[in-house]
């Protein structure tokens, strides 16, 4: 998805914090580089972009400080139970409910929608019983909520951490290839969500996840200080998390300011025998941010980022041509993303805050266990 120069700013190449909060072409290439290798040193990022390390670091600081882009980290999908909850609200209650959901540390994303439901809350839980209690009691119990419908995530084919801006030159990508220790992206292919959190992260690993959730590019010295351990221990433990595939890093951005103004959610149905093949193929489309099999008759949930409403019909034509077995049963347009993977967002998609991940306490009181938190 090459950047459209008409949708970005003609920014000064030496712009800093406080400058016009939009993206230049180099900014988008920088985001692309950090999507490929979120923790690569600035020297390597600079080489991939054809700039010096100081310029790359300074431009990133401007993007980060203005909430235009950020690097975060979270537990690998294989360890968590995930569901997508459609919430219908009473008239005039949308804002209140949306804010309440965004403040819940186990609700990692919140989207306000135009369709037959008002909000989509992406949630996690320790297991299936606690998921039911959390959704029905904590979400369903909010004042102004009329009803909820839960779609359990089963197999993840593609998520936001897999999506790429596609703004770098091929040579830049080659520069970052082969350095998995710098990237730690989600392992390629499908990931089956867990129905039970078998082994919660050790307290030291929880501390690392919490610190990196707020800033995925912390140096080992900074990481150790924030997590309460030595630099050596922080490095060793993080490298183990990366090696074992227990942590996922991703670089995100304020997509409306990058020319990607339209987010569409599709509820689709695919014959079960073809579900994996279609899910994998969809995950390779440049517009697709999320492709996940879910419970219910509409067994495949797909979210896409497009360059405007004018791009909806061409995309759906592409779906019909490439995936004749896929039936689109519902199309929902996102009016606003209020929270994405723990980041609170303003109407332009800029990050304004961070809610550290934590499991609902209701589960732990029921099971007599200690909270597994990201704080």
C-alpha positions in Angstrom: 0.0 0.0 0.0 2.2 2.8 -1.3 1.7 6.1 0.4 -0.3 8.7 -1.5 1.8 11.9 -1.4 -1.3 14.1 -1.7 -2.4 12.8 1.8 0.8 13.6 3.6 2.5 16.8 4.7 5.5 18.4 3.0 7.3 18.4 6.3 10.7 19.8 6.9 13.1 16.9 7.0 14.5 18.3 10.3 11.1 18.8 11.9 10.9 18.1 15.6 8.3 17.9 18.4 5.6 20.6 18.0 5.8 20.6 14.2 2.8 20.1 12.0 1.5 16.7 13.3 1.2 14.9 10.0 3.2 12.4 8.0 5.9 13.1 5.4 7.0 10.3 3.0 10.1 9.6 5.1 7.9 9.4 8.2 5.8 6.7 6.6 8.9 4.8 5.5 10.2 5.1 9.1 7.0 3.6 10.4 7.3 0.8 7.8 10.9 0.1 9.0 9.8 -0.1 12.6 7.0 -2.4 11.7 9.6 -4.7 10.2 12.0 -4.4 13.1 10.5 -2.5 16.1 13.7 -2.7 18.2 16.4 -2.3 15.6 19.1 0.2 16.4 18.8 3.7 14.8 22.0 3.0 12.9 20.3 0.1 11.1 17.0 1.9 10.6 18.9 4.9 9.2 20.7 2.7 6.7 17.5 1.1 5.6 16.0 4.5 4.9 19.1 6.2 3.5 19.5 8.7 6.4 21.8 8.9 9.3 20.9 7.5 12.7 20.4 10.9 14.3 17.9 11.9 11.7 16.0 8.7 12.1 15.9 9.0 15.9 14.9 12.7 15.8 12.0 12.0 13.4 10.8 9.1 15.5 10.8 11.3 18.6 8.6 13.8 16.8 6.1 11.1 15.7 6.1 9.5 19.1 5.7 12.8 21.1 2.8 13.9 18.9 1.0 10.6 19.2 1.4 9.9 15.5 3.2 6.6 15.9 4.3 4.3 18.7 5.8 0.9 19.4 4.2 -1.4 21.9 4.5 -5.0 23.1 2.1 -7.6 24.4 1.8 -11.3 25.2 1.7 -13.7 22.2 -1.9 -14.6 21.1 -1.2 -18.3 21.9 -1.4 -17.6 25.6 -4.7 -15.7 25.8 -8.4 -16.1 25.4 -9.8 -13.4 23.1 -13.3 -12.4 22.0 -14.9 -9.6 20.0 -18.0 -8.2 21.7 -20.6 -6.3 19.8 -22.3 -3.8 22.2 -25.6 -2.0 21.6 -26.2 1.1 23.6 -29.2 3.1 24.6 -29.7 6.5 22.9 -27.3 9.1 24.1 -25.3 6.5 26.1 -22.6 5.8 23.4 -20.0 8.3 24.7 -20.3 7.2 28.3 -20.1 3.5 27.5 -17.3 3.9 25.0 -15.2 5.8 27.6 -15.9 3.2 30.2 -14.9 0.4 27.9 -11.7 2.2 27.0 -10.8 2.4 30.7 -11.1 -1.3 31.3 -7.5 -2.8 31.2 -8.7 -6.1 29.8 -10.5 -4.5 26.9 -7.6 -3.9 24.5 -9.4 -2.2 21.6 -12.6 -0.2 21.3 -14.2 0.9 18.0 -17.3 3.1 17.6 -19.3 1.8 14.6 -22.0 2.5 12.1 -24.0 -0.7 11.7 -26.4 -2.9 13.6 -24.3 -2.5 16.8 -22.7 0.6 18.3 -19.3 -0.5 19.7 -16.9 -3.3 19.1 -14.8 -4.2 22.1 -11.9 -6.6 21.7 -11.3 -8.3 25.0 -9.1 -10.9 26.7 -9.7 -13.2 29.6 -8.0 -16.0 31.5 -10.4 -18.6 30.3 -13.8 -19.2 28.9 -15.8 -19.0 32.2 -14.1 -15.8 33.2 -14.7 -14.4 29.7 -18.5 -15.0 30.2 -18.5 -13.4 33.6 -16.6 -10.4 32.4 -18.6 -9.7 29.3 -22.0 -10.3 30.9 -21.3 -8.7 34.3 -18.7 -6.0 33.6 -19.7 -4.9 30.1 -23.4 -5.9 30.2 -23.7 -4.2 33.6 -22.6 -0.8 32.4 -25.3 1.8 32.5 -26.6 2.5 29.0 -25.7 -0.9 27.6 -28.7 -2.5 25.9 -27.3 -5.8 24.8 -24.0 -7.6 23.9 -23.1 -10.4 21.5 -19.8 -12.2 21.9 -17.8 -13.8 19.1 -15.0 -16.0 20.5 -11.7 -15.7 18.7 -10.5 -19.2 17.5 -7.7 -19.0 15.0 -5.8 -15.8 14.2 -4.6 -15.5 10.6 -3.6 -11.8 10.6 -3.5 -9.0 13.2 -2.4 -5.4 13.4 1.1 -6.3 14.1 1.3 -8.1 10.8 0.1 -5.2 8.8 2.7 -3.1 6.9 2.7 0.5 5.6 4.6 -0.6 2.5 6.4 2.7 2.2 10.0 1.6 2.2 12.1 0.7 -0.9 12.8 -3.0 -1.4 16.4 -2.4 -0.5 15.4 -1.0 2.8 13.5 -4.1 3.6 16.5 -6.3 2.6 18.6 -4.3 5.1 16.2 -5.4 7.9 15.8 -9.0 6.8 17.4 -11.7 8.8 17.4 -9.9 12.2 14.6 -11.6 14.0 16.1 -10.7 17.3 15.5 -7.0 16.4 11.9 -7.5 15.3 10.1 -10.2 17.3 7.0 -10.0 15.1 4.3 -12.6 15.5 5.4 -15.9 14.0 4.1 -16.2 10.5 1.0 -18.3 9.9 -2.1 -19.1 12.0 -2.2 -18.9 15.7 -4.8 -20.7 17.7 -6.0 -18.7 20.7 -6.0 -20.4 24.1 -9.2 -21.4 26.0 -7.2 -21.3 29.2 -4.2 -19.3 30.4 -2.0 -22.2 31.5 1.0 -20.5 32.8 0.8 -16.8 33.7 4.0 -14.9 33.0 6.5 -14.8 35.9 6.4 -11.5 37.8 9.7 -10.3 36.2 8.3 -11.0 32.7 5.0 -9.2 33.6 7.1 -6.2 34.6 8.9 -6.3 31.2 5.7 -6.6 29.3 4.2 -3.7 31.2 7.2 -1.4 30.5 7.4 -2.4 26.8 3.7 -2.0 26.4 4.1 1.6 27.2 7.2 2.0 25.0 8.5 -0.9 23.0 11.7 0.8 22.1 13.1 1.2 25.7 16.8 0.6 25.8 17.9 -2.3 28.0 19.1 0.2 30.6 15.7 2.0 30.7 13.9 -1.3 30.6 15.8 -2.7 33.6 15.2 0.5 35.6 11.4 0.5 34.9 11.1 -3.3 35.5 13.1 -3.2 38.7 16.0 -5.4 37.5 19.5 -5.1 36.2 20.2 -4.2 32.5 21.8 -7.7 32.1 18.7 -9.4 33.5 16.3 -7.4 31.4 18.3 -8.2 28.3 18.5 -11.9 29.1 14.8 -12.3 30.0 13.6 -10.3 27.0 15.7 -12.3 24.6 14.2 -15.4 26.0 10.7 -14.1 25.6 11.5 -13.3 22.0 13.2 -16.6 21.3 10.2 -18.6 22.7 7.7 -16.5 20.8 6.0 -15.3 24.0 6.0 -11.6 23.2 4.9 -9.6 20.2 6.1 -6.2 19.2 4.3 -3.8 16.8 4.6 -0.3 15.5 1.2 1.5 15.1 0.3 4.9 13.7 -2.5 7.4 13.5 -4.0 5.9 10.3 -6.4 8.8 9.4 -3.5 11.2 9.2 -1.6 8.8 6.9 -4.4 8.8 4.3 -6.2 5.6 5.6 -9.4 7.2 6.6 -11.8 4.3 6.3 -11.9 1.2 8.5 -14.4 -1.5 7.6 -15.3 -4.6 9.5 -16.8 -7.6 7.6 -18.6 -10.5 9.1 -18.3 -13.3 6.6 -19.0 -17.0 6.3 -16.7 -19.6 4.7 -17.3 -23.3 4.4 -15.3 -24.9 7.2 -13.2 -27.1 4.9 -12.0 -23.9 3.1 -11.7 -21.6 6.2 -7.9 -22.0 6.8 -7.1 -21.5 3.1 -9.2 -18.4 2.8 -8.0 -17.0 6.1 -4.3 -17.4 5.1 -5.0 -15.8 1.6 -6.8 -12.9 3.1 -4.0 -12.2 5.5 -1.7 -11.5 2.5 -3.9 -8.7 1.2 -2.4 -5.3 1.9 -5.7 -3.8 3.1 -6.3 -6.5 5.7 -5.6 -5.6 9.4 -7.4 -8.5 11.0 -8.5 -11.9 9.8 -9.7 -14.3 12.5 -12.0 -17.2 12.7 -14.7 -16.8 15.3 -17.6 -18.6 16.8 -21.0 -18.3 15.2 -22.4 -18.8 11.7 -20.4 -15.8 10.5 -17.2 -17.7 11.1 -14.5 -15.3 9.7 -14.1 -11.7 11.0 -12.1 -9.3 8.7 -11.1 -5.7 9.3 -9.5 -3.6 6.6 -8.0 -0.1 6.3 -8.9 1.8 3.2 -8.2 5.2 1.7 -11.8 6.4 1.7 -15.3 5.2 1.2 -14.6 5.2 -2.5 -12.3 2.2 -2.0 -15.0 0.0 -0.4 -16.7 -1.2 -3.6 -13.4 -2.0 -5.4 -12.2 -3.9 -2.4 -15.5 -5.9 -2.2 -15.2 -6.6 -5.9 -11.7 -8.0 -5.2 -13.1 -10.2 -2.5 -15.8 -11.6 -4.8 -13.3 -12.3 -7.6 -10.6 -13.9 -5.4 -12.7 -15.6 -2.8 -15.9 -17.0 -4.5 -16.6 -19.2 -1.4 -16.6 -16.3 1.0 -20.0 -14.7 1.7 -20.1 -11.2 3.1 -23.1 -11.1 5.5 -22.5 -7.8 7.1 -20.4 -4.6 6.5 -19.8 -2.2 9.4 -17.9 1.1 9.1 -15.8 2.2 12.0 -16.6 5.8 12.9 -13.8 6.2 15.4 -11.2 4.0 17.1 -11.1 5.1 20.7 -8.6 2.5 21.9 -6.2 0.2 20.0 -4.1 -2.4 21.8 -4.1 -0.4 25.0 -3.5 3.0 23.4 -6.2 5.7 24.0 -6.8 7.6 20.7 -8.2 11.0 19.8 -10.7 11.4 16.9 -7.7 11.8 14.5 -6.2 8.5 15.7 -3.4 10.0 17.7 -2.3 8.3 20.9 -3.1 10.3 23.9 -2.5 7.8 26.7 -1.9 4.1 27.6 -3.9 1.8 29.7 -1.7 -1.1 31.0 -3.1 -4.5 30.4 -4.6 -6.4 33.4 -7.0 -9.3 33.7 -10.4 -8.6 35.3 -10.2 -9.0 39.0 -13.6 -10.8 39.0 -11.9 -13.9 37.6 -9.2 -14.0 40.3 -11.7 -13.5 43.2 -13.7 -16.5 41.8 -10.7 -18.7 41.6 -8.7 -17.5 44.6 -5.7 -16.7 42.4 -3.5 -13.7 42.2 -4.1 -11.1 39.4 -2.0 -11.5 36.3 -1.5 -7.9 35.4 0.6 -5.8 33.1 1.2 -3.2 35.9 
